[in-house]
C-alpha cells in the first residue's frame, strides 16, 4: 500500500433498470484514497465511477462508511 493512503469500505443502495423493471439492491465498494480525504470526496469518487443515469443509479443519501480498522 502507498504511504499516506488508505482503503475505505462504503455501503450504498442502488437501483438497476432492465426492460421496464426497477430493482433495488445493496452494494459495497472499496475505495483507495489519501488519508486526509474527506467523506464527501470519497462519496463523489464512488458516484462518478459507478453511477449511470437510467442504468445503475446510486442513492447518494444512502452511502455510508462501514470501514473496520484494527
Buried (B, 14 or more C-beta within 10 A) or exposed (E): EEEEEBEBEBBBBBBBBEEEEEEEEEBEBEBEBEEEBEEEEBBBBBEEEBBEEEEBBBEEEEBEEEEEEE
